[in-house]
Amino acid sequence: MKSQAKLVVPVLVFTLLAGCTAPESVPVTELSGPCDGVAVLVNFSGQGENITKCVGVQGDSALTADLLEAAGVTTEGTAAYGDQVVCRVNGVPSEAEALVVEGNDPYFETCQEMPPGFAYWALWVKKSGNSDWEYASEGVNSLMLNPGDSVGLAFSLAGATPTPDSE
């Protein structure tokens, strides 16, 4: 009886894992015109190279965090607010480099609390190609987007509030 019990656990684990499959990859291309999926734009405001990608969507919608990941964009939240606040995108701003903004002391972003009003990432959403950019009302781990939508991150520095597609 003991030998049968030893076989049950590995067989059960194998059976459960056999039903799990990795998600299929989605096509990701440079954004150069209309996008059949979700347009992903990141405006680093001179702190890095901007990103413009078109990410395919399987099904009716996709989670923003998954779309960003597919586009090669990594985000970091804050200790206090988790992923509801984007603190860092692809390592920007670096914790090791001071952000120098006129009228403020040099600032080192630690991602512990809410970033300051003179240096923060804004999460933007554009529902359909014809609408205007709006601040997202949800974080990257809860915001669902549909094909034809756009999502963007823009680094606001020194009081400027750029949109993802601004220079």
PyRosetta script that sets phi, psi and omega in degrees:
from pyrosetta import init, pose_from_sequence

init()
pose = pose_from_sequence("MKSQAKLVVPVLVFTLLAGCTAPESVPVTELSGPCDGVAVLVNFSGQGENITKCVGVQGDSALTADLLEAAGVTTEGTAAYGDQVVCRVNGVPSEAEALVVEGNDPYFETCQEMPPGFAYWALWVKKSGNSDWEYASEGVNSLMLNPGDSVGLAFSLAGATPTPDSE")
pose.set_psi(1, -37.3)
pose.set_omega(1, -179.8)
pose.set_phi(2, -63.6)
pose.set_psi(2, -38.3)
pose.set_omega(2, -179.0)
pose.set_phi(3, -67.2)
pose.set_psi(3, -33.2)
pose.set_omega(3, 177.2)
pose.set_phi(4, -68.1)
pose.set_psi(4, -39.3)
pose.set_omega(4, 179.2)
pose.set_phi(5, -64.4)
pose.set_psi(5, -36.6)
pose.set_omega(5, 179.4)
pose.set_phi(6, -66.3)
pose.set_psi(6, -29.1)
pose.set_omega(6, 179.4)
pose.set_phi(7, -80.0)
pose.set_psi(7, -28.6)
pose.set_omega(7, -175.9)
pose.set_phi(8, -63.2)
pose.set_psi(8, -45.5)
pose.set_omega(8, -177.2)
pose.set_phi(9, -62.0)
pose.set_psi(9, -51.9)
pose.set_omega(9, 179.3)
pose.set_phi(10, -62.2)
pose.set_psi(10, -37.6)
pose.set_omega(10, 179.4)
pose.set_phi(11, -66.2)
pose.set_psi(11, -41.5)
pose.set_omega(11, 179.0)
pose.set_phi(12, -63.6)
pose.set_psi(12, -45.9)
pose.set_omega(12, 179.0)
pose.set_phi(13, -61.6)
pose.set_psi(13, -45.3)
pose.set_omega(13, 179.1)
pose.set_phi(14, -61.2)
pose.set_psi(14, -42.9)
pose.set_omega(14, -179.7)
pose.set_phi(15, -62.4)
pose.set_psi(15, -43.2)
pose.set_omega(15, 179.2)
pose.set_phi(16, -65.9)
pose.set_psi(16, -42.7)
pose.set_omega(16, -179.4)
pose.set_phi(17, -70.4)
pose.set_psi(17, -30.2)
pose.set_omega(17, -179.8)
pose.set_phi(18, -62.8)
pose.set_psi(18, -29.2)
pose.set_omega(18, 178.7)
pose.set_phi(19, -79.2)
pose.set_psi(19, -13.0)
pose.set_omega(19, -179.5)
pose.set_phi(20, -91.6)
pose.set_psi(20, 131.3)
pose.set_omega(20, 175.8)
pose.set_phi(21, -130.0)
pose.set_psi(21, 149.8)
pose.set_omega(21, 176.4)
pose.set_phi(22, -67.2)
pose.set_psi(22, 145.3)
pose.set_omega(22, 178.3)
pose.set_phi(23, -62.7)
pose.set_psi(23, 144.1)
pose.set_omega(23, 179.0)
pose.set_phi(24, -66.0)
pose.set_psi(24, 146.8)
pose.set_omega(24, 178.6)
pose.set_phi(25, -74.1)
pose.set_psi(25, 152.5)
pose.set_omega(25, 179.0)
pose.set_phi(26, -110.9)
pose.set_psi(26, 149.5)
pose.set_omega(26, 179.5)
pose.set_phi(27, -68.8)
pose.set_psi(27, 138.0)
pose.set_omega(27, 176.7)
pose.set_phi(28, -128.8)
pose.set_psi(28, 123.9)
pose.set_omega(28, -179.5)
pose.set_phi(29, -132.0)
pose.set_psi(29, 163.9)
pose.set_omega(29, 172.9)
pose.set_phi(30, -66.4)
pose.set_psi(30, 140.7)
pose.set_omega(30, 179.9)
pose.set_phi(31, -83.9)
pose.set_psi(31, 113.7)
pose.set_omega(31, -179.6)
pose.set_phi(32, -134.5)
pose.set_psi(32, 8.6)
pose.set_omega(32, -179.7)
pose.set_phi(33, -179.7)
pose.set_psi(33, -153.0)
pose.set_omega(33, 178.6)
pose.set_phi(34, -58.9)
pose.set_psi(34, 146.7)
pose.set_omega(34, -177.6)
pose.set_phi(35, -119.3)
pose.set_psi(35, 124.1)
pose.set_omega(35, 178.4)
pose.set_phi(36, -75.0)
pose.set_psi(36, -18.2)
pose.set_omega(36, 179.4)
pose.set_phi(37, -104.2)
pose.set_psi(37, -131.1)
pose.set_omega(37, 177.2)
pose.set_phi(38, -113.8)
pose.set_psi(38, 128.6)
pose.set_omega(38, 176.3)
pose.set_phi(39, -77.6)
pose.set_psi(39, 129.9)
pose.set_omega(39, 178.2)
pose.set_phi(40, -116.2)
pose.set_psi(40, 119.9)
pose.set_omega(40, -179.2)
pose.set_phi(41, -126.5)
pose.set_psi(41, 137.5)
pose.set_omega(41, 176.4)
pose.set_phi(42, -129.9)
pose.set_psi(42, 122.7)
pose.set_omega(42, 179.3)
pose.set_phi(43, -109.0)
pose.set_psi(43, 108.1)
pose.set_omega(43, -177.0)
pose.set_phi(44, -83.5)
pose.set_psi(44, 0.5)
pose.set_omega(44, 179.4)
pose.set_phi(45, 49.7)
pose.set_psi(45, 44.8)
pose.set_omega(45, 177.5)
pose.set_phi(46, 82.1)
pose.set_psi(46, -0.2)
pose.set_omega(46, -179.3)
pose.set_phi(47, -92.9)
pose.set_psi(47, -1.5)
pose.set_omega(47, -179.6)
pose.set_phi(48, -179.2)
pose.set_psi(48, 177.9)
pose.set_omega(48, -179.4)
pose.set_phi(49, -82.8)
pose.set_psi(49, 126.0)
pose.set_omega(49, -179.4)
pose.set_phi(50, -60.5)
pose.set_psi(50, 153.9)
pose.set_omega(50, -179.0)
pose.set_phi(51, -121.9)
pose.set_psi(51, 134.1)
pose.set_omega(51, 173.1)
pose.set_phi(52, -137.9)
pose.set_psi(52, 113.0)
pose.set_omega(52, -177.6)
pose.set_phi(53, -134.5)
pose.set_psi(53, 154.5)
pose.set_omega(53, 170.4)
pose.set_phi(54, -112.3)
pose.set_psi(54, 120.6)
pose.set_omega(54, -176.6)
pose.set_phi(55, -112.0)
pose.set_psi(55, 125.0)
pose.set_omega(55, 177.8)
pose.set_phi(56, -65.2)
pose.set_psi(56, 154.5)
pose.set_omega(56, 179.7)
pose.set_phi(57, -123.4)
pose.set_psi(57, 128.2)
pose.set_omega(57, 173.7)
pose.set_phi(58, -92.0)
pose.set_psi(58, 123.2)
pose.set_omega(58, -178.7)
pose.set_phi(59, 89.0)
pose.set_psi(59, -158.3)
pose.set_omega(59, -174.2)
pose.set_phi(60, -84.8)
pose.set_psi(60, -25.2)
pose.set_omega(60, -176.5)
pose.set_phi(61, -155.4)
pose.set_psi(61, 168.7)
pose.set_omega(61, 179.3)
pose.set_phi(62, -146.2)
pose.set_psi(62, 151.3)
pose.set_omega(62, 178.3)
pose.set_phi(63, -75.6)
pose.set_psi(63, 135.1)
pose.set_omega(63, -178.1)
pose.set_phi(64, -54.9)
pose.set_psi(64, -43.5)
pose.set_omega(64, -179.9)
pose.set_phi(65, -57.6)
pose.set_psi(65, -39.1)
pose.set_omega(65, 179.3)
pose.set_phi(66, -69.7)
pose.set_psi(66, -38.1)
pose.set_omega(66, 178.8)
pose.set_phi(67, -65.8)
pose.set_psi(67, -43.5)
pose.set_omega(67, 178.3)
pose.set_phi(68, -61.9)
pose.set_psi(68, -45.0)
pose.set_omega(68, 179.5)
pose.set_phi(69, -59.7)
pose.set_psi(69, -44.6)
pose.set_omega(69, 179.6)
pose.set_phi(70, -61.3)
pose.set_psi(70, -32.4)
pose.set_omega(70, -180.0)
pose.set_phi(71, -82.6)
pose.set_psi(71, -0.1)
pose.set_omega(71, 179.6)
pose.set_phi(72, 83.5)
pose.set_psi(72, 22.3)
pose.set_omega(72, -178.9)
pose.set_phi(73, -106.2)
pose.set_psi(73, 123.0)
pose.set_omega(73, 176.5)
pose.set_phi(74, -108.3)
pose.set_psi(74, 137.1)
pose.set_omega(74, 178.6)
pose.set_phi(75, -121.0)
pose.set_psi(75, 154.8)
pose.set_omega(75, 175.4)
pose.set_phi(76, -128.9)
pose.set_psi(76, 132.6)
pose.set_omega(76, 176.8)
pose.set_phi(77, -87.4)
pose.set_psi(77, -161.3)
pose.set_omega(77, 178.5)
pose.set_phi(78, -113.4)
pose.set_psi(78, 158.6)
pose.set_omega(78, 177.1)
pose.set_phi(79, -62.9)
pose.set_psi(79, -38.5)
pose.set_omega(79, -176.2)
pose.set_phi(80, -77.7)
pose.set_psi(80, -35.2)
pose.set_omega(80, -172.7)
pose.set_phi(81, -118.9)
pose.set_psi(81, 1.6)
pose.set_omega(81, 179.9)
pose.set_phi(82, 60.2)
pose.set_psi(82, -143.4)
pose.set_omega(82, -177.6)
pose.set_phi(83, -83.5)
pose.set_psi(83, 6.0)
pose.set_omega(83, 175.0)
pose.set_phi(84, -73.5)
pose.set_psi(84, -17.7)
pose.set_omega(84, 176.7)
pose.set_phi(85, -125.1)
pose.set_psi(85, 130.6)
pose.set_omega(85, 175.2)
pose.set_phi(86, -90.9)
pose.set_psi(86, 121.4)
pose.set_omega(86, -177.9)
pose.set_phi(87, -101.5)
pose.set_psi(87, -36.6)
pose.set_omega(87, -173.9)
pose.set_phi(88, -143.2)
pose.set_psi(88, 138.8)
pose.set_omega(88, 177.5)
pose.set_phi(89, -126.1)
pose.set_psi(89, 122.1)
pose.set_omega(89, -178.3)
pose.set_phi(90, 47.3)
pose.set_psi(90, 40.9)
pose.set_omega(90, 176.5)
pose.set_phi(91, 83.4)
pose.set_psi(91, 3.0)
pose.set_omega(91, -178.7)
pose.set_phi(92, -109.2)
pose.set_psi(92, 129.6)
pose.set_omega(92, -3.8)
pose.set_phi(93, -79.3)
pose.set_psi(93, 147.4)
pose.set_omega(93, 179.7)
pose.set_phi(94, -73.2)
pose.set_psi(94, 140.2)
pose.set_omega(94, 176.9)
pose.set_phi(95, -67.6)
pose.set_psi(95, -24.1)
pose.set_omega(95, -175.5)
pose.set_phi(96, -85.4)
pose.set_psi(96, -14.5)
pose.set_omega(96, -177.7)
pose.set_phi(97, -113.3)
pose.set_psi(97, 132.2)
pose.set_omega(97, 179.4)
pose.set_phi(98, -71.9)
pose.set_psi(98, 138.2)
pose.set_omega(98, 169.1)
pose.set_phi(99, -91.0)
pose.set_psi(99, 122.7)
pose.set_omega(99, -178.5)
pose.set_phi(100, -109.1)
pose.set_psi(100, 114.1)
pose.set_omega(100, -179.3)
pose.set_phi(101, -126.2)
pose.set_psi(101, 125.9)
pose.set_omega(101, -177.8)
pose.set_phi(102, -51.1)
pose.set_psi(102, 133.8)
pose.set_omega(102, 179.4)
pose.set_phi(103, 88.8)
pose.set_psi(103, -1.8)
pose.set_omega(103, 179.9)
pose.set_phi(104, -129.7)
pose.set_psi(104, 152.4)
pose.set_omega(104, 173.0)
pose.set_phi(105, -67.1)
pose.set_psi(105, 151.9)
pose.set_omega(105, 174.2)
pose.set_phi(106, -52.0)
pose.set_psi(106, 136.5)
pose.set_omega(106, -172.4)
pose.set_phi(107, -121.4)
pose.set_psi(107, 133.0)
pose.set_omega(107, 175.7)
pose.set_phi(108, -112.0)
pose.set_psi(108, 118.1)
pose.set_omega(108, -177.8)
pose.set_phi(109, -78.3)
pose.set_psi(109, 118.0)
pose.set_omega(109, -179.8)
pose.set_phi(110, -102.9)
pose.set_psi(110, -10.0)
pose.set_omega(110, -178.6)
pose.set_phi(111, 61.4)
pose.set_psi(111, 31.8)
pose.set_omega(111, 176.6)
pose.set_phi(112, -89.5)
pose.set_psi(112, -46.0)
pose.set_omega(112, -177.0)
pose.set_phi(113, -120.8)
pose.set_psi(113, -168.4)
pose.set_omega(113, 175.9)
pose.set_phi(114, -64.4)
pose.set_psi(114, 129.9)
pose.set_omega(114, 176.6)
pose.set_phi(115, -61.0)
pose.set_psi(115, 156.6)
pose.set_omega(115, -178.0)
pose.set_phi(116, -71.4)
pose.set_psi(116, 158.9)
pose.set_omega(116, 179.8)
pose.set_phi(117, -65.2)
pose.set_psi(117, -14.9)
pose.set_omega(117, 179.9)
pose.set_phi(118, -96.8)
pose.set_psi(118, 0.1)
pose.set_omega(118, 179.4)
pose.set_phi(119, -161.0)
pose.set_psi(119, 88.5)
pose.set_omega(119, -177.9)
pose.set_phi(120, -146.3)
pose.set_psi(120, 160.0)
pose.set_omega(120, 174.6)
pose.set_phi(121, -93.4)
pose.set_psi(121, 132.2)
pose.set_omega(121, 174.7)
pose.set_phi(122, -106.2)
pose.set_psi(122, 134.7)
pose.set_omega(122, 175.5)
pose.set_phi(123, -98.6)
pose.set_psi(123, 121.1)
pose.set_omega(123, -175.6)
pose.set_phi(124, -114.4)
pose.set_psi(124, 152.9)
pose.set_omega(124, 176.8)
pose.set_phi(125, -136.6)
pose.set_psi(125, 140.6)
pose.set_omega(125, 173.2)
pose.set_phi(126, -127.4)
pose.set_psi(126, 110.3)
pose.set_omega(126, 178.7)
pose.set_phi(127, -83.6)
pose.set_psi(127, 110.9)
pose.set_omega(127, -176.8)
pose.set_phi(128, 73.0)
pose.set_psi(128, 157.3)
pose.set_omega(128, -175.5)
pose.set_phi(129, -66.9)
pose.set_psi(129, -20.8)
pose.set_omega(129, -174.7)
pose.set_phi(130, -93.5)
pose.set_psi(130, -7.2)
pose.set_omega(130, -176.1)
pose.set_phi(131, -89.4)
pose.set_psi(131, 173.2)
pose.set_omega(131, 178.3)
pose.set_phi(132, -92.3)
pose.set_psi(132, 159.3)
pose.set_omega(132, 174.4)
pose.set_phi(133, -66.9)
pose.set_psi(133, 138.4)
pose.set_omega(133, 175.5)
pose.set_phi(134, -133.1)
pose.set_psi(134, 149.5)
pose.set_omega(134, 173.6)
pose.set_phi(135, -61.8)
pose.set_psi(135, 137.9)
pose.set_omega(135, 177.9)
pose.set_phi(136, -70.0)
pose.set_psi(136, 142.2)
pose.set_omega(136, 178.9)
pose.set_phi(137, -96.3)
pose.set_psi(137, 0.5)
pose.set_omega(137, 178.7)
pose.set_phi(138, -134.3)
pose.set_psi(138, 165.7)
pose.set_omega(138, 177.9)
pose.set_phi(139, -86.1)
pose.set_psi(139, 175.1)
pose.set_omega(139, -175.6)
pose.set_phi(140, -64.7)
pose.set_psi(140, -24.5)
pose.set_omega(140, -179.5)
pose.set_phi(141, -93.3)
pose.set_psi(141, 8.7)
pose.set_omega(141, 174.6)
pose.set_phi(142, -135.0)
pose.set_psi(142, -17.3)
pose.set_omega(142, -177.5)
pose.set_phi(143, -76.4)
pose.set_psi(143, 118.6)
pose.set_omega(143, 177.8)
pose.set_phi(144, -99.8)
pose.set_psi(144, 138.6)
pose.set_omega(144, -179.6)
pose.set_phi(145, -126.6)
pose.set_psi(145, 154.8)
pose.set_omega(145, -177.8)
pose.set_phi(146, -112.8)
pose.set_psi(146, 158.0)
pose.set_omega(146, 174.0)
pose.set_phi(147, -52.8)
pose.set_psi(147, 137.0)
pose.set_omega(147, -177.2)
pose.set_phi(148, 97.7)
pose.set_psi(148, -17.1)
pose.set_omega(148, 176.8)
pose.set_phi(149, -81.2)
pose.set_psi(149, 166.2)
pose.set_omega(149, 174.1)
pose.set_phi(150, -130.7)
pose.set_psi(150, 146.6)
pose.set_omega(150, 174.6)
pose.set_phi(151, -130.1)
pose.set_psi(151, 143.4)
pose.set_omega(151, -178.4)
pose.set_phi(152, -147.7)
pose.set_psi(152, 153.5)
pose.set_omega(152, 172.7)
pose.set_phi(153, -121.2)
pose.set_psi(153, 134.5)
pose.set_omega(153, 178.2)
pose.set_phi(154, -135.1)
pose.set_psi(154, 132.3)
pose.set_omega(154, -180.0)
pose.set_phi(155, -85.7)
pose.set_psi(155, 118.5)
pose.set_omega(155, 178.8)
pose.set_phi(156, -92.5)
pose.set_psi(156, 120.3)
pose.set_omega(156, -175.6)
pose.set_phi(157, -131.4)
pose.set_psi(157, 130.0)
pose.set_omega(157, 175.8)
pose.set_phi(158, 61.5)
pose.set_psi(158, 36.3)
pose.set_omega(158, 175.8)
pose.set_phi(159, 88.6)
pose.set_psi(159, -12.9)
pose.set_omega(159, 177.0)
pose.set_phi(160, -74.0)
pose.set_psi(160, 138.2)
pose.set_omega(160, 178.8)
pose.set_phi(161, -120.2)
pose.set_psi(161, 80.5)
pose.set_omega(161, -177.6)
pose.set_phi(162, -76.3)
pose.set_psi(162, 157.5)
pose.set_omega(162, 169.0)
pose.set_phi(163, -93.6)
pose.set_psi(163, 165.1)
pose.set_omega(163, -178.0)
pose.set_phi(164, -58.8)
pose.set_psi(164, -29.6)
pose.set_omega(164, -176.0)
pose.set_phi(165, -98.2)
pose.set_psi(165, 5.4)
pose.set_omega(165, 178.4)
pose.set_phi(166, -84.4)
pose.set_psi(166, 158.0)
pose.set_omega(166, -178.2)
pose.set_phi(167, -80.0)
pose.dump_pdb("model.pdb")
